[in-house]
Amino acid sequence: MSGFKDFVLRGNVVELAVAVVIAGAFGKVVEAMVNVLMDIIGKIGDQPDFSDWKPGGISIGAFLTVLISFLILAAVVYYFVVKPYAAAKERFFPSEPETETIDPNTELLKEIRDSLRARPNL
């Protein structure tokens, strides 16, 4: 029982579980948004589902439906998750300017290299 307790409490098991639950719920929200946008596109083009479209006898309609859904999904995730997250991260956790640290060993090696170059060749 001790090993199981160590396994559960080690790492980020709880955080991972919360992330999975939140991701599932967020997935439903994004799917609903995609459906709304697909309906809008369907109203514009008089066909919300392109699955039956077969130009030249080639059934590419299902591919187009999935492709448009993917592009809408990617746009929703980017504009409603990625951009706000990056802005909030920069606002609340600003990146610190990188300071160049000089390693004393590197400086010593440079001095040795320079002194060896300055020696006359024997």
Stockholm file with secondary structure:
# STOCKHOLM 1.0

chainA/1-122         MSGFKDFVLRGNVVELAVAVVIAGAFGKVVEAMVNVLMDIIGKIGDQPDFSDWKPGGISIGAFLTVLISFLILAAVVYYFVVKPYAAAKERFFPSEPETETIDPNTELLKEIRDSLRARPNL
#=GR chainA/1-122 SS CHHHHHHHHSTTHHHHHHHHHHHHHHHHHHHHHHHHHHHHHHHHHTCSCCTTCCGGGCCCHHHHHHHHHHHHHHHHHIIIIIHHHHHHHHHHSCCCCCCCCCCHHHHHHHHHHHHHHHSCCC
#=GC SS_cons         CHHHHHHHHSTTHHHHHHHHHHHHHHHHHHHHHHHHHHHHHHHHHTCSCCTTCCGGGCCCHHHHHHHHHHHHHHHHHIIIIIHHHHHHHHHHSCCCCCCCCCCHHHHHHHHHHHHHHHSCCC
//
